[in-house]
Amino acid sequence: MEVAVLDIKGKETGRKAKLSDAVFAIEPNEHAVYLDVKQYLANQRQGTHKAKERAEITGSTRKIKKQKGTGTARAGSIKSPIFKGGGRVFGPRPRSYSFKLNKNLKRLARKSALTIKANGNAVTVVEDFSFDAPKTKNYIDFLKALGIQDKKSLIVLGGSNKNVYLSSRNLKGSEVVSSSELSTYKILNAKNIVFLEGSLEGIESNLSK
């Protein structure tokens, strides 16, 4: 698959970038995508939730009434879950929601996500560029030139590019990542993906293993 390479102003440079069929044109595996996205979202959860159970409530352990003859249900201490202020039954406890996936499955999920975006004509390739200084206006002008200023976008850099990254931080609808930070969730979460030319080699070498 070949895609026209654009410049920073959104105009064609006359060159074409070849997207590897092994990465951008496979048979998508939806279950692998589901598992990888599920793991990403699970890893974002703090898992610090906590509710006090019966043994953790401060209160008397005195039996509040006799066992029989009251005409009502038997009851132990005031800390019983059936009373106001009592402990919670099976309340949430701190835990980790993370789980493991093997590398081959995660690699398959990312290739599937990239294929889905490529099939939807949501992939753009731009020649490598940088800004002289961090400036949000320059970054917005770049998005406008590509016609994606009002869409959720993901810009993939070949390596560290501090000025481009800092220029994008004020914008909620656009995210800048390096090729090594690319994840299935981020790929699918964006309406348009813009690859800088230098990022393609790293992505294809990582995912073609």
ChimeraX attribute file (.defattr): number of C-alpha atoms within 10 A of each C-alpha:
attribute: neighborCount
match mode: 1-to-1
recipient: residues
	/A:1	11
	/A:2	11
	/A:3	15
	/A:4	16
	/A:5	21
	/A:6	22
	/A:7	19
	/A:8	18
	/A:9	13
	/A:10	17
	/A:11	13
	/A:12	14
	/A:13	13
	/A:14	9
	/A:15	12
	/A:16	14
	/A:17	17
	/A:18	13
	/A:19	17
	/A:20	17
	/A:21	14
	/A:22	14
	/A:23	23
	/A:24	22
	/A:25	17
	/A:26	16
	/A:27	13
	/A:28	18
	/A:29	15
	/A:30	14
	/A:31	12
	/A:32	22
	/A:33	23
	/A:34	13
	/A:35	17
	/A:36	24
	/A:37	20
	/A:38	14
	/A:39	18
	/A:40	16
	/A:41	13
	/A:42	15
	/A:43	14
	/A:44	10
	/A:45	12
	/A:46	12
	/A:47	15
	/A:48	10
	/A:49	10
	/A:50	11
	/A:51	15
	/A:52	16
	/A:53	18
	/A:54	20
	/A:55	13
	/A:56	12
	/A:57	16
	/A:58	13
	/A:59	13
	/A:60	10
	/A:61	12
	/A:62	10
	/A:63	12
	/A:64	12
	/A:65	12
	/A:66	10
	/A:67	13
	/A:68	10
	/A:69	9
	/A:70	9
	/A:71	7
	/A:72	8
	/A:73	8
	/A:74	13
	/A:75	15
	/A:76	13
	/A:77	16
	/A:78	21
	/A:79	22
	/A:80	19
	/A:81	14
	/A:82	12
	/A:83	11
	/A:84	9
	/A:85	14
	/A:86	20
	/A:87	21
	/A:88	18
	/A:89	13
	/A:90	10
	/A:91	12
	/A:92	14
	/A:93	13
	/A:94	11
	/A:95	12
	/A:96	12
	/A:97	13
	/A:98	16
	/A:99	10
	/A:100	8
	/A:101	12
	/A:102	8
	/A:103	9
	/A:104	11
	/A:105	16
	/A:106	20
	/A:107	21
	/A:108	23
	/A:109	25
	/A:110	27
	/A:111	28
	/A:112	24
	/A:113	26
	/A:114	24
	/A:115	21
	/A:116	21
	/A:117	19
	/A:118	20
	/A:119	12
	/A:120	11
	/A:121	11
	/A:122	15
	/A:123	19
	/A:124	20
	/A:125	25
	/A:126	25
	/A:127	17
	/A:128	15
	/A:129	13
	/A:130	13
	/A:131	14
	/A:132	8
	/A:133	12
	/A:134	17
	/A:135	17
	/A:136	18
	/A:137	11
	/A:138	16
	/A:139	24
	/A:140	17
	/A:141	14
	/A:142	17
	/A:143	21
	/A:144	14
	/A:145	15
	/A:146	18
	/A:147	11
	/A:148	18
	/A:149	16
	/A:150	10
	/A:151	13
	/A:152	16
	/A:153	23
	/A:154	23
	/A:155	24
	/A:156	26
	/A:157	26
	/A:158	19
	/A:159	14
	/A:160	11
	/A:161	15
	/A:162	12
	/A:163	16
	/A:164	22
	/A:165	21
	/A:166	15
	/A:167	19
	/A:168	21
	/A:169	16
	/A:170	11
	/A:171	12
	/A:172	9
	/A:173	16
	/A:174	23
	/A:175	18
	/A:176	20
	/A:177	18
	/A:178	19
	/A:179	23
	/A:180	14
	/A:181	10
	/A:182	17
	/A:183	20
	/A:184	23
	/A:185	19
	/A:186	18
	/A:187	19
	/A:188	18
	/A:189	13
	/A:190	19
	/A:191	17
	/A:192	22
	/A:193	26
	/A:194	21
	/A:195	23
	/A:196	23
	/A:197	19
	/A:198	18
	/A:199	20
	/A:200	20
	/A:201	13
	/A:202	15
	/A:203	20
	/A:204	18
	/A:205	11
	/A:206	13
	/A:207	15
	/A:208	13
	/A:209	8
